[in-house]
Amino acid sequence: MKGKSLVLLAGAAMGLATGAALANDADRAYRAELLADAQQRSSLLAAGATLSHDGHFGFTDATGNNTMTVFLYSDYRHFFNLSEVPSSDGTADITHGGQLNRVQLGFHGNVASPDFQYWVLFGASGLETISFSDDSDSSTPSLGLLEATATWFFNGDQNTYLHAGQGRPLQALEMSHRPWDVQAFERSLLSAATSINRTHFVGIGYQDEQWRGEVNFIDGMQDTSDFFSSSEADFGFVGAVHFLVDGTWDTFNYQGAEQGVQSATAIGGYAHWQSGGDTGISTADVDIFTVNLGVEHKGDGYNVFAEGMFQSIDPAFGSSIDTWGFHIQGGFALDAQTEIYAGLTGFFLDDDFFSDEEHFRAILGVTHHPFAGTRAVRVGAEASFFFDDNFDLLSYFDALDSEFNASWFSQSAFNILGDSDNDIGFGFRVTVNN
């Protein structure tokens, strides 16, 4: 028995030794793989490939012909509203709720040559809308591809380019600011009424140190389908021209007030026209024409901008609906990390269609960047106030949406819940941009 036990022990020892050897071989192979990978990365860096962070993470090869910048943006808000809104008991005097307004993941850079650039943006949002025609509400969460565009600079001239894809072409001055660079919680109600949302387009553009402009052929004010959407147009065109009066375009990378920036002024014009009902399968038989003019100025510790618009909606049957509007806004930097701002929007609706044609909304807010020298994290608070009954104004936005699927306006994003006198809202926000 002892001999048999010794044999078993010897066999077990040999098995353990063999297993240990195999494990050591696996560890050595893994370490060799890691070392080879590290050496490859080192050789790439030695050859000039780089990884950097300048607000966003970026990658580039040694030649600069292939680059990629990656960014992530999220915007969470909590709103309180003191308006009469539908409830199980009839109306409620106060309503509150959280809102994940935007989560966006994007990539941009160039492929094969600095003359061929791309932009891809994915996003998710969980906004809610209210139909004031029947006092019903609905949740409208979304998830998917928001923008995918390709831009080609041709003839070796970096001032002129062709581009095409799904997204937002150049429009009015305020629409040039991305959501993370807008001063207030949202772009103005005026921009919501006059701008086109993401759509299919192809166009030509020009930009130098003072001028930038584009002319684009579009598939409707908001259209991400191919043929079968009523929001498509037979023909649509968007044109915009921006002129830098003084300063540099980089001053307007952020819309709000900043300390230490040099004075800069820009003016811009934007026009959009589209027609439907004559081609395709289901285009709406209605035309729309919009023009927007604006001016933006920034100085050391302050900013101001103003825009005005005219819009005419011309259905196949009946008279056209003409709307005028304006928005003014300004801010002041209390210190290097905190600013306050205020704005006023006015709409003058067509009195042939709306009994209450004048509507005014004011906002007052504060923004703080808790980390010095960066806008990667932002916290803020904003109050909004309607001076009168806003039912007709919201009916106007409903008409834009029903006729053209046009407006990216969402009542809850602007903290507008009621349709009574003096809609009052207040909210907090936290944004992260990296």
C-alpha positions as CSV (number, residue, x, y, z in Angstrom):
1,M,0.0,0.0,0.0
2,K,2.8,2.3,0.9
3,G,4.4,1.7,-2.6
4,K,1.1,2.4,-4.3
5,S,0.6,5.6,-2.2
6,L,4.1,6.7,-3.2
7,V,3.3,6.2,-6.8
8,L,0.1,8.2,-6.5
9,L,1.9,11.0,-4.8
10,A,4.6,11.0,-7.4
11,G,2.0,11.1,-10.2
12,A,0.1,14.0,-8.5
13,A,3.4,15.9,-8.0
14,M,4.2,15.4,-11.7
15,G,0.7,16.6,-12.7
16,L,1.0,19.7,-10.5
17,A,4.4,20.4,-12.0
18,T,3.1,20.0,-15.5
19,G,0.1,22.3,-14.8
20,A,2.4,24.9,-13.2
21,A,4.7,24.7,-16.2
22,L,1.7,25.2,-18.6
23,A,0.5,28.1,-16.5
24,N,4.0,29.7,-16.6
25,D,4.1,29.2,-20.3
26,A,0.7,30.9,-20.6
27,D,1.9,33.8,-18.4
28,R,5.1,34.2,-20.4
29,A,3.1,34.2,-23.7
30,Y,0.7,36.8,-22.3
31,R,3.6,38.9,-21.0
32,A,5.3,38.6,-24.4
33,E,2.0,39.7,-26.1
34,L,1.7,42.7,-23.9
35,L,5.3,43.6,-24.5
36,A,4.9,43.3,-28.2
37,D,1.8,45.5,-28.1
38,A,3.6,48.1,-26.0
39,Q,6.6,48.0,-28.4
40,Q,4.2,48.5,-31.3
41,R,2.5,51.4,-29.6
42,S,6.0,52.9,-28.8
43,S,7.0,52.5,-32.4
44,L,3.9,54.2,-33.6
45,L,4.5,57.1,-31.2
46,A,8.1,57.2,-32.3
47,A,6.8,57.4,-35.9
48,G,4.7,60.4,-35.0
49,A,1.3,59.0,-34.2
50,T,-0.2,60.9,-31.2
51,L,-2.9,60.8,-28.7
52,S,-4.0,64.2,-27.3
53,H,-6.7,65.9,-25.3
54,D,-7.7,69.5,-26.1
55,G,-11.2,69.6,-24.8
56,H,-11.8,66.2,-26.5
57,F,-9.7,63.2,-27.1
58,G,-8.0,63.0,-30.4
59,F,-5.9,60.5,-32.4
60,T,-3.7,61.1,-35.5
61,D,-1.2,59.2,-37.5
62,A,2.3,60.5,-38.3
63,T,1.2,62.0,-41.6
64,G,-1.9,63.8,-40.3
65,N,-3.9,62.3,-43.2
66,N,-6.0,60.1,-40.8
67,T,-7.3,61.7,-37.6
68,M,-10.2,61.2,-35.2
69,T,-11.6,63.3,-32.4
70,V,-14.0,61.6,-30.0
71,F,-16.4,63.5,-27.7
72,L,-19.2,62.8,-25.3
73,Y,-21.9,65.3,-24.1
74,S,-24.7,64.8,-21.6
75,D,-27.2,67.3,-20.2
76,Y,-29.4,66.5,-17.2
77,R,-32.0,69.0,-15.9
78,H,-34.6,69.1,-13.1
79,F,-37.5,71.5,-13.8
80,F,-40.3,73.1,-11.7
81,N,-43.2,74.7,-13.5
82,L,-45.9,76.9,-11.8
83,S,-48.5,76.8,-14.6
84,E,-51.9,75.3,-15.0
85,V,-51.3,71.9,-16.6
86,P,-53.6,68.9,-17.1
87,S,-53.9,66.6,-14.1
88,S,-56.2,63.9,-12.8
89,D,-58.0,66.6,-10.7
90,G,-58.4,69.0,-13.6
91,T,-55.4,71.3,-13.3
92,A,-52.2,71.4,-11.2
93,D,-50.5,74.5,-10.1
94,I,-47.0,73.1,-9.8
95,T,-45.3,70.3,-11.7
96,H,-41.7,69.1,-11.5
97,G,-39.6,66.4,-13.0
98,G,-36.1,65.3,-14.1
99,Q,-35.0,65.3,-17.7
100,L,-32.1,63.7,-19.5
101,N,-32.2,66.2,-22.3
102,R,-29.3,65.0,-24.4
103,V,-26.7,62.3,-24.5
104,Q,-24.5,62.6,-27.5
105,L,-21.4,60.6,-28.7
106,G,-19.6,62.0,-31.7
107,F,-16.6,61.4,-34.0
108,H,-15.0,63.8,-36.5
109,G,-11.7,64.0,-38.3
110,N,-10.3,63.3,-41.8
111,V,-9.6,60.1,-43.8
112,A,-6.7,59.6,-46.3
113,S,-6.2,63.4,-46.6
114,P,-6.9,66.5,-44.6
115,D,-9.0,67.5,-47.6
116,F,-11.7,64.8,-46.9
117,Q,-13.4,65.3,-43.5
118,Y,-16.2,63.5,-41.7
119,W,-18.6,64.1,-38.8
120,V,-20.7,61.4,-37.2
121,L,-23.0,62.0,-34.2
122,F,-25.2,59.6,-32.3
123,G,-27.6,60.7,-29.6
124,A,-30.4,59.8,-27.2
125,S,-33.0,61.9,-25.6
126,G,-36.1,61.3,-23.4
127,L,-38.2,64.4,-23.8
128,E,-42.0,64.7,-23.5
129,T,-44.4,66.8,-25.5
130,I,-47.9,68.0,-24.8
131,S,-50.6,68.4,-27.5
132,F,-52.5,71.5,-26.5
133,S,-55.3,70.8,-29.0
134,D,-56.5,67.8,-26.9
135,D,-54.7,68.2,-23.6
136,S,-52.9,64.9,-24.1
137,D,-49.2,64.3,-23.3
138,S,-46.8,61.7,-24.7
139,S,-43.3,60.6,-24.1
140,T,-41.0,60.8,-27.1
141,P,-37.7,59.1,-26.3
142,S,-35.3,58.8,-29.2
143,L,-32.1,56.9,-29.8
144,G,-30.1,56.8,-33.0
145,L,-27.9,58.4,-35.6
146,L,-28.3,62.2,-35.6
147,E,-25.7,63.3,-38.1
148,A,-23.4,61.8,-40.6
149,T,-21.7,64.2,-43.1
150,A,-18.8,64.2,-45.4
151,T,-16.9,67.3,-46.5
152,W,-14.5,67.5,-49.4
153,F,-12.2,70.6,-49.8
154,F,-11.5,70.7,-53.5
155,N,-9.0,72.2,-56.0
156,G,-6.5,72.4,-53.1
157,D,-8.3,75.6,-51.9
158,Q,-9.1,75.2,-48.2
159,N,-11.6,78.1,-48.4
160,T,-14.1,76.2,-50.7
161,Y,-15.7,72.9,-50.1
162,L,-18.4,70.5,-51.1
163,H,-20.4,68.5,-48.4
164,A,-23.3,66.2,-48.2
165,G,-25.0,63.9,-45.7
166,Q,-27.6,64.0,-42.9
167,G,-27.4,66.9,-40.4
168,R,-27.8,70.6,-40.1
169,P,-26.1,72.8,-42.7
170,L,-25.0,76.3,-41.9
171,Q,-28.0,78.5,-40.8
172,A,-28.5,81.6,-38.6
173,L,-25.8,82.8,-36.2
174,E,-27.2,81.2,-33.0
175,M,-27.6,77.8,-34.8
176,S,-23.8,77.9,-35.4
177,H,-23.3,77.1,-31.7
178,R,-23.4,73.4,-30.7
179,P,-25.6,72.6,-27.7
180,W,-22.6,72.5,-25.3
181,D,-21.5,76.0,-26.4
182,V,-25.0,77.7,-26.1
183,Q,-25.2,80.2,-23.3
184,A,-28.8,79.4,-22.1
185,F,-30.3,76.0,-21.4
186,E,-31.5,75.9,-25.0
187,R,-31.2,78.0,-28.2
188,S,-33.9,80.6,-28.4
189,L,-37.6,80.0,-29.3
190,L,-36.9,82.1,-32.4
191,S,-34.2,79.5,-33.5
192,A,-36.7,76.7,-32.8
193,A,-39.2,78.4,-35.2
194,T,-36.9,79.4,-38.0
195,S,-34.2,76.8,-38.2
196,I,-34.3,73.5,-40.0
197,N,-33.7,70.3,-38.1
198,R,-31.5,67.4,-39.2
199,T,-32.2,66.6,-42.8
200,H,-30.5,65.3,-46.0
201,F,-28.6,67.9,-47.9
202,V,-25.9,68.5,-50.5
203,G,-24.2,71.8,-51.0
204,I,-21.2,74.1,-51.5
205,G,-19.5,76.3,-48.9
206,Y,-16.8,78.9,-48.5
207,Q,-14.9,80.1,-45.4
208,D,-12.0,82.4,-44.9
209,E,-10.9,84.7,-42.0
210,Q,-13.9,87.0,-42.5
211,W,-16.5,85.3,-44.5
212,R,-18.3,82.0,-44.3
213,G,-21.3,80.9,-46.3
214,E,-23.2,77.9,-47.7
215,V,-25.9,77.1,-50.2
216,N,-27.5,73.7,-49.8
217,F,-30.2,71.6,-51.5
218,I,-32.3,69.9,-48.9
219,D,-34.9,67.2,-48.6
220,G,-37.2,69.1,-46.2
221,M,-37.0,71.0,-42.9
222,Q,-36.6,67.8,-41.0
223,D,-36.3,64.5,-42.9
224,T,-34.3,61.4,-42.1
225,S,-36.3,59.1,-44.4
226,D,-35.7,58.4,-48.1
227,F,-39.0,58.7,-50.0
228,F,-42.2,58.1,-47.9
229,S,-42.3,60.9,-45.3
230,S,-44.8,63.8,-45.5
231,S,-42.1,66.0,-44.0
232,E,-40.1,65.8,-47.3
233,A,-40.2,68.6,-49.8
234,D,-40.3,68.5,-53.6
235,F,-37.5,71.1,-53.6
236,G,-35.8,72.9,-50.8
237,F,-32.9,75.3,-50.5
238,V,-31.0,76.8,-47.5
239,G,-28.5,79.6,-47.8
240,A,-26.5,81.4,-45.1
241,V,-23.8,84.1,-45.1
242,H,-21.8,85.2,-42.0
243,F,-19.4,88.1,-41.9
244,L,-16.8,88.8,-39.2
245,V,-16.7,92.6,-38.7
246,D,-13.8,92.4,-36.3
247,G,-11.9,89.9,-34.1
248,T,-11.7,86.2,-34.9
249,W,-14.2,83.4,-35.3
250,D,-12.6,81.5,-32.4
251,T,-14.0,84.2,-30.0
252,F,-17.5,82.8,-30.8
253,N,-16.6,79.1,-30.0
254,Y,-18.6,79.8,-26.9
255,Q,-21.7,81.9,-27.1
256,G,-21.6,83.2,-23.5
257,A,-19.7,85.8,-21.6
258,E,-16.0,85.2,-20.9
259,Q,-13.3,87.2,-19.2
260,G,-10.1,87.8,-21.1
261,V,-11.4,87.6,-24.7
262,Q,-10.8,90.1,-27.3
263,S,-13.6,92.1,-28.8
264,A,-15.3,90.5,-31.8
265,T,-18.5,91.2,-33.8
266,A,-20.3,89.1,-36.4
267,I,-23.4,89.6,-38.5
268,G,-25.3,86.9,-40.4
269,G,-28.2,86.2,-42.7
270,Y,-30.1,83.0,-43.4
271,A,-32.9,82.1,-45.8
272,H,-34.9,78.9,-46.4
273,W,-37.5,78.0,-49.0
274,Q,-39.1,74.7,-49.8
275,S,-42.2,73.6,-51.8
276,G,-44.2,70.4,-51.7
277,G,-47.2,68.6,-53.2
278,D,-46.0,68.2,-56.8
279,T,-43.6,65.3,-56.8
280,G,-42.9,62.2,-54.8
281,I,-45.4,60.1,-53.0
282,S,-46.6,62.0,-49.9
283,T,-45.1,65.5,-49.8
284,A,-47.4,68.0,-48.2
285,D,-48.9,70.6,-50.6
286,V,-47.5,73.6,-48.8
287,D,-44.7,76.1,-49.2
288,I,-42.6,77.8,-46.6
289,F,-40.2,80.8,-46.7
290,T,-38.1,82.0,-43.8
291,V,-35.5,84.7,-43.4
292,N,-33.4,85.4,-40.3
293,L,-30.9,88.3,-39.7
294,G,-28.7,88.5,-36.7
295,V,-25.7,90.2,-35.0
296,E,-23.4,88.9,-32.3
297,H,-20.8,90.7,-30.2
298,K,-18.4,89.6,-27.5
299,G,-16.0,91.6,-25.3
300,D,-14.0,91.2,-22.2
301,G,-16.5,89.8,-19.7
302,Y,-19.7,90.3,-21.6
303,N,-21.7,89.2,-24.7
304,V,-24.8,90.4,-26.6
305,F,-26.7,89.1,-29.6
306,A,-29.9,89.8,-31.4
307,E,-31.9,88.1,-34.2
308,G,-35.0,88.9,-36.1
309,M,-37.1,86.7,-38.4
310,F,-39.9,86.7,-40.9
311,Q,-41.7,83.5,-41.9
312,S,-44.5,82.8,-44.4
313,I,-46.4,79.5,-44.7
314,D,-48.4,79.2,-47.9
315,P,-50.8,76.2,-48.1
316,A,-52.3,75.2,-51.4
317,F,-55.7,76.3,-50.3
318,G,-56.3,79.4,-48.2
319,S,-54.2,82.4,-47.3
320,S,-50.6,82.5,-46.2
321,I,-49.7,82.6,-42.5
322,D,-47.1,85.3,-41.8
323,T,-45.1,85.5,-38.6
324,W,-42.5,88.0,-37.3
325,G,-40.2,87.6,-34.3
326,F,-37.1,88.7,-32.5
327,H,-34.8,87.5,-29.8
328,I,-32.2,89.6,-27.8
329,Q,-29.9,88.2,-25.2
330,G,-26.8,89.2,-23.2
331,G,-24.6,88.1,-20.4
332,F,-22.0,89.3,-17.9
333,A,-19.1,87.3,-16.4
334,L,-19.0,87.8,-12.7
335,D,-15.6,86.1,-12.6
336,A,-13.6,83.6,-14.6
337,Q,-16.0,80.7,-13.9
338,T,-19.4,82.3,-13.4
339,E,-21.7,84.3,-15.6
340,I,-25.3,85.6,-15.5
341,Y,-27.5,86.2,-18.6
342,A,-30.9,87.4,-19.6
343,G,-33.0,87.2,-22.8
344,L,-36.3,88.3,-24.3
345,T,-38.1,86.6,-27.2
346,G,-41.1,88.1,-29.0
347,F,-43.5,86.6,-31.6
348,F,-46.1,88.5,-33.7
349,L,-48.5,86.0,-35.2
350,D,-50.8,86.5,-38.1
351,D,-54.0,88.0,-36.7
352,D,-56.0,86.5,-39.5
353,F,-55.4,83.1,-37.9
354,F,-54.7,83.8,-34.2
355,S,-56.7,85.8,-31.8
356,D,-53.7,86.5,-29.5
357,E,-51.0,87.5,-31.9
358,E,-48.3,89.0,-29.5
359,H,-46.3,86.7,-27.3
360,F,-43.3,87.5,-25.1
361,R,-41.0,85.2,-23.1
362,A,-38.2,86.2,-20.8
363,I,-35.3,84.1,-19.3
364,L,-32.9,84.8,-16.5
365,G,-30.0,82.4,-15.7
366,V,-26.7,81.8,-14.1
367,T,-23.9,79.4,-15.2
368,H,-20.9,78.2,-13.2
369,H,-18.0,76.2,-14.5
370,P,-16.6,74.5,-11.3
371,F,-13.2,73.7,-12.8
372,A,-11.0,76.6,-13.7
373,G,-9.9,76.9,-17.3
374,T,-12.4,74.4,-18.8
375,R,-16.1,74.2,-19.7
376,A,-16.0,70.4,-19.5
377,V,-18.4,70.5,-16.6
378,R,-21.2,73.1,-16.2
379,V,-23.9,73.7,-13.6
380,G,-26.6,76.3,-13.9
381,A,-30.0,77.6,-13.1
382,E,-32.6,79.3,-15.3
383,A,-36.0,80.9,-14.8
384,S,-38.5,81.6,-17.6
385,F,-41.7,83.6,-17.8
386,F,-44.4,84.2,-20.3
387,F,-46.0,87.7,-20.1
388,D,-49.4,86.4,-21.4
389,D,-51.4,83.4,-22.5
390,N,-49.2,81.2,-24.7
391,F,-51.9,79.0,-26.2
392,D,-51.8,80.5,-29.7
393,L,-48.0,80.5,-29.8
394,L,-47.9,76.8,-28.9
395,S,-50.6,76.2,-31.6
396,Y,-48.3,77.9,-34.1
397,F,-45.5,75.5,-33.2
398,D,-47.9,72.6,-33.4
399,A,-48.8,73.7,-37.0
400,L,-45.1,73.8,-37.9
401,D,-44.7,70.3,-36.7
402,S,-47.8,68.9,-38.3
403,E,-47.2,70.5,-41.7
404,F,-43.4,70.0,-42.0
405,N,-42.3,67.8,-39.1
406,A,-40.2,70.9,-38.9
407,S,-39.6,72.2,-35.4
408,W,-37.1,70.6,-33.0
409,F,-39.0,72.6,-30.4
410,S,-40.2,70.5,-27.4
411,Q,-42.3,72.2,-24.7
412,S,-40.6,70.3,-21.9
413,A,-37.1,71.1,-23.1
414,F,-38.0,74.8,-22.7
415,N,-39.8,74.1,-19.4
416,I,-43.1,75.1,-21.0
417,L,-45.9,72.9,-19.7
418,G,-49.1,75.0,-19.4
419,D,-51.1,76.9,-21.9
420,S,-52.4,79.6,-19.5
421,D,-51.4,83.1,-18.5
422,N,-47.9,83.6,-17.1
423,D,-46.3,80.2,-17.7
424,I,-43.5,80.3,-15.1
425,G,-40.6,77.8,-15.0
426,F,-37.5,77.3,-13.0
427,G,-34.8,74.6,-13.5
428,F,-31.3,73.4,-12.6
429,R,-28.9,71.6,-14.9
430,V,-25.6,69.7,-15.0
431,T,-23.7,69.1,-18.3
432,V,-20.6,67.1,-19.0
433,N,-18.6,67.6,-22.2
434,N,-15.5,65.6,-22.8
